[in-house]
Amino acid sequence: MSQEIWINLPVKDVERSTVFFNEIGFQAVSVGNERAKLVIGQTTILLFPDAAFEKFTGSKTADTSHSAEVIFSIGAESREEVDAFIQKAESAGGNIFGKPSETDGWMYGAGFADLDGHRWNLLYMDESKMPKREI
């Protein structure tokens, strides 16, 4: 069985979303005129218009203005990377729902919603400060 995962994500405007994701530093390319491919590390996310997504899933898309359907978490290499990335997301039109902050003394992260309200967060974990479990 293949261990590769492709995530399908509904968007209102594929072209506009492609521009947004490229502006924040992801690699997004149009595939035909009805979808785009977004690559983050080894993960592929396919952007589909809402109607196409609803057709092949057999259900309505989530109303992200009232609820969250998922949060995509992305590892960062440093606190500075988190800060710079969140600034890019905000400049590109994303909505910051979690300003950069530290949690538990070893995690530093921030969150944003893309143009369609899908939630993303960037997280830096300083493993040298991670609490050690006793055996």
C-alpha positions in Angstrom: 0.0 0.0 0.0 1.3 3.4 -0.9 2.2 5.7 2.0 1.7 8.9 -0.1 -1.2 11.2 1.0 -2.8 13.7 -1.2 -5.1 16.3 0.5 -8.0 17.7 -1.6 -9.0 21.2 -0.5 -12.0 23.2 -1.8 -11.4 26.9 -2.7 -13.6 29.6 -4.1 -11.1 30.8 -6.7 -8.3 28.4 -7.8 -6.3 31.1 -9.5 -6.5 33.6 -6.6 -5.6 30.8 -4.1 -2.6 29.8 -6.3 -1.3 33.4 -6.2 -1.8 33.5 -2.4 0.1 30.3 -1.7 3.0 31.3 -4.0 3.2 34.7 -2.2 3.6 33.1 1.2 6.4 30.8 -0.1 4.7 27.5 -1.0 5.1 26.0 -4.5 1.6 26.2 -6.2 1.1 25.5 -9.8 -2.1 25.4 -12.0 -3.0 22.0 -13.3 -5.3 22.5 -16.2 -7.8 25.3 -15.7 -9.8 23.8 -12.9 -7.4 22.9 -10.2 -3.9 23.6 -8.8 -1.3 21.6 -7.1 0.3 22.8 -3.9 3.5 21.1 -2.6 4.8 21.5 0.9 7.7 19.3 1.6 6.6 15.8 0.6 2.9 16.6 1.0 0.7 17.4 -2.0 -2.5 19.4 -1.6 -4.8 19.7 -4.6 -7.0 22.8 -4.8 -10.4 22.3 -6.4 -13.3 24.7 -7.0 -16.0 24.2 -4.4 -18.4 22.7 -7.0 -15.9 20.1 -8.2 -15.0 19.2 -4.6 -18.7 18.8 -3.7 -19.3 16.6 -6.7 -16.6 14.0 -5.9 -17.2 14.1 -2.1 -21.0 13.9 -2.3 -21.3 16.6 0.4 -21.2 20.3 0.9 -18.0 22.1 1.8 -17.6 23.3 5.4 -18.6 26.9 6.1 -15.2 28.1 7.4 -16.7 31.4 8.5 -18.4 29.5 11.3 -16.3 26.4 11.9 -12.9 24.9 11.2 -12.8 21.6 9.4 -9.0 20.9 9.8 -5.8 22.7 10.8 -2.6 22.1 8.7 0.5 22.2 11.0 3.8 22.9 9.4 7.2 22.6 11.2 9.5 25.6 11.2 13.2 25.7 11.7 13.3 28.7 14.0 11.2 31.3 15.8 12.3 33.8 13.2 10.9 31.6 10.4 7.6 31.6 12.2 7.6 35.4 12.5 8.6 36.0 8.9 6.1 33.4 7.5 3.2 34.9 9.5 4.1 38.4 8.2 4.0 37.0 4.6 0.7 35.3 5.2 -0.9 38.5 6.5 0.6 40.6 3.7 -0.8 38.2 1.1 -4.3 38.5 2.5 -4.4 35.8 5.2 -6.2 36.3 8.5 -4.0 35.9 11.5 -6.0 34.0 14.2 -3.0 33.2 16.5 -0.2 35.7 16.8 3.3 34.4 17.3 3.7 33.2 20.9 5.5 30.6 23.1 3.8 27.6 24.7 5.1 25.5 27.5 8.6 27.0 27.2 9.6 25.0 24.2 7.1 25.5 21.4 6.7 28.7 19.4 4.0 29.1 16.8 1.4 31.2 15.1 -1.7 30.5 13.0 -3.5 32.0 10.0 -6.5 31.3 7.8 -6.0 31.4 4.1 -8.4 33.2 1.6 -11.0 30.4 2.0 -10.8 30.3 5.8 -8.8 27.0 6.0 -6.6 27.1 9.1 -2.8 26.7 9.1 -0.2 27.0 11.8 3.5 27.1 11.8 5.3 25.6 14.8 8.9 25.7 15.9 9.8 23.2 18.7 13.0 23.7 20.6 13.7 20.0 21.5 16.5 21.0 23.8 13.9 22.6 26.1 11.3 19.8 25.7 10.4 18.2 29.0 12.0 14.8 29.5 9.8 11.9 30.4 11.1 9.7 33.2 11.1 6.0 32.5 
